[in-house]
Amino acid sequence: MSMSPRWRLAHETVSVFGGKMPHNMSIVAGGATAAPTLDKIAGFMWRVEQLIDFIDSIYLPDVLMVAGRYSDYFGIGTGCKQYMSFGVFDLDSDPDLTKRQRYLPQGIVRGADLKLQRIDPTKITEEVQSSWYQDTGPLHPYDGQTVPDRDKAGAYSWCKSPRYDGEVMEVGPLARMLAAYVAGDQQVQQQVGAVLGHFKASPEALFSVLGRHAARAIECKLVAEKLKAWALELKPGQPTFTDFPLEVTGRGMGLWEAPRGALGHWIDIEGGKTKNYQAVVPTTWNAGPMDGNGQPGPIEQSLIGTRVKDQRNPFELVRIVRSYDPCLSCAVHVVTPKGEDLSRFVVGAE
């Protein structure tokens, strides 16, 4: 498959410091293996400027054009209306991840309440009531277990069901933009206000298929602009890596934002060796199945009640699911309530 020049340029931009894209390899425990030079900084800035031009002249206008053509999707795919962001782009090095200042802030926003609530990581659990794993009840990731049970009765997904204090949470660009909006970020408020004003829409319109696409586009513009300022803060010749002992015993976690949403890793180390490791990834939060309390995950809630014109071509469902930008390798499953096969496909190359 050939890659468009703009996508290639974006990959080249990451590769300046990341070595390659996707799956850049310069970030390691303790820092980065790539040392900034004046040439690298200049090459990075040159590429970012071109990407910003693409965002302003093509990406954002395209989003507005599509939203104008399919404005009914401002009222489709609402979901759970509860949003969580772990925050991203550190502005300090506070060891307490729940207090660390980040450009896009950490917090929880519940629907139209529009109040940012602080996250307590101890309230995060995973359930496997409807997942093909041995039942353990709700467990914190530190104590998480992942033991497959393909023949488990009632299960229908390889995703677990992450919950925060027992509640369903949507993660992703919309969650990040809502957190920043509520935190008082004037740039985010201005951009969101401009989009809503363009379509004469209320804030409720954000909780939708098009709301997710608009949030992703706004975030793309804001982060691209910040990349220029951050690149200019790099100091050639300064250390890029801090070594530390690996022979440790203890527990640790990392809370971050991947493009698709809140990403958490939990590790239990004993004598310098990994005793238990659990990752709760964005698509798990969004695509997780029904939990033990009968609560469907965010994507499932978005799909419930959607009218489908042609079950052989359920594009309405596809549009809703794609608005979450799910990771296809995490989980793919579409079934009818009765478990009937809709279609069968053979995927591969001769």
FENQUI-V333102 format. One record per helix or strand. SS is the DSSP state (A for helix, B for strand). FROM is the first residue (numbers start at 1). TO is the last residue. If there is no record, write none. Layout:
BEGIN
ss=<SS,SS>
from=<FROM,FROM>
to=<TO,TO>
END
This chain:
BEGIN
ss=<A,B,B,A,A,B,B,B,B,A,B,A,B,B,B,B,A,B,B,B,B,B,A,A,A,A,B,B,B,B,A,A,A,A>
from=<5,27,31,38,71,82,88,102,107,111,116,121,124,131,133,139,141,148,157,161,167,170,173,186,203,209,241,250,261,273,282,298,311,315>
to=<18,28,32,69,74,85,90,104,110,113,117,123,127,131,133,139,143,148,157,164,167,170,183,198,206,232,241,258,270,280,287,303,313,322>
END
